[in-house]
Structures are given as C-alpha cells and as structure tokens.
C-alpha cells in the first residue's frame, strides 16, 4: 500500500495487509465511501463526479461503471 502504487491495490491486498477478511475490507470501503459522499454533498459538491458508484445488482460486489455495469 502507499500513495503511488505501481499496480492496482485489490481488496485482497488490503485485507491481507490489515489481517482481516476480504468481506470485512469491502464493508469498510463501502462505509467510508458513503461517509465521504455525504460529507461532500453537505458541502454542495457532487460526489458523483469524484467517487465510484456502488453496484447494487445482486451478485456483483464492487463498483459500477458510469453506465451502471459492474467493473
């Protein structure tokens, strides 16, 4: 982990580094992004332009592309 990784850091990488399950890391990510989104929106900033959109389709954990399809 770091501020400029030379490759994409996955949830598995984060979970391993923190000694938690992948699911726990995913839940932390979702909660953190939800808090950021709310804080931005309270300040009048459109979070849609800055943060990924969570996928709500069943069986598609992760984030959706702008067109709503899972990434």
C-alpha positions as CSV (number, residue, x, y, z in Angstrom):
1,X,0.0,0.0,0.0
2,X,1.1,3.5,-0.4
3,X,0.2,6.7,-2.1
4,X,1.5,5.8,-5.5
5,X,1.3,2.0,-6.0
6,X,2.8,0.7,-9.2
7,X,-0.2,-1.6,-9.6
8,X,-3.8,-1.6,-8.7
9,X,-4.3,-2.5,-5.0
10,X,-7.1,-5.0,-4.6
11,X,-9.4,-5.7,-1.7
12,X,-7.5,-8.9,-1.1
13,X,-4.3,-6.9,-0.8
14,X,-5.8,-4.5,1.7
15,X,-7.4,-7.4,3.7
16,X,-4.1,-9.3,3.8
17,X,-2.2,-6.1,4.9
18,X,-4.7,-5.4,7.7
19,X,-5.2,-9.0,8.8
20,X,-9.0,-9.0,8.1
21,X,-11.2,-10.8,5.7
22,X,-11.9,-9.6,2.1
23,X,-15.5,-9.1,3.0
24,X,-14.7,-7.0,6.1
25,X,-12.4,-4.8,3.9
26,X,-15.2,-4.4,1.4
27,X,-17.7,-3.4,4.1
28,X,-15.2,-0.8,5.4
29,X,-14.7,0.6,1.9
30,X,-18.4,0.9,1.4
31,X,-19.0,2.7,4.7
32,X,-16.0,5.0,4.1
33,X,-17.2,6.0,0.7
34,X,-20.7,6.5,1.9
35,X,-19.4,8.9,4.6
36,X,-17.3,10.8,2.1
37,X,-20.2,11.0,-0.3
38,X,-22.5,12.5,2.4
39,X,-19.8,14.9,3.6
40,X,-19.2,16.2,0.0
41,X,-22.9,16.6,-0.6
42,X,-23.4,18.5,2.6
43,X,-20.9,21.0,1.2
44,X,-22.7,21.2,-2.1
45,X,-20.1,19.2,-4.1
46,X,-21.5,16.5,-6.5
47,X,-19.9,13.3,-5.2
48,X,-20.9,11.5,-8.4
49,X,-18.0,13.2,-10.2
50,X,-15.5,12.2,-7.6
51,X,-16.4,8.9,-6.1
52,X,-17.2,5.5,-7.6
53,X,-20.8,4.3,-7.7
54,X,-21.5,1.1,-5.7
55,X,-23.1,-1.7,-7.7
56,X,-26.4,-2.7,-6.4
57,X,-27.1,-5.6,-8.8
58,X,-27.3,-8.9,-6.9
59,X,-24.1,-10.9,-7.1
60,X,-22.0,-8.0,-8.3
61,X,-19.9,-6.8,-5.3
62,X,-17.8,-3.8,-6.2
63,X,-18.2,-0.7,-8.2
64,X,-20.2,0.1,-11.3
65,X,-19.0,2.0,-14.4
66,X,-20.8,5.2,-15.4
67,X,-23.3,3.1,-17.4
68,X,-24.3,1.0,-14.4
69,X,-22.5,-2.1,-15.5
70,X,-20.1,-3.8,-13.0
71,X,-16.4,-3.0,-13.4
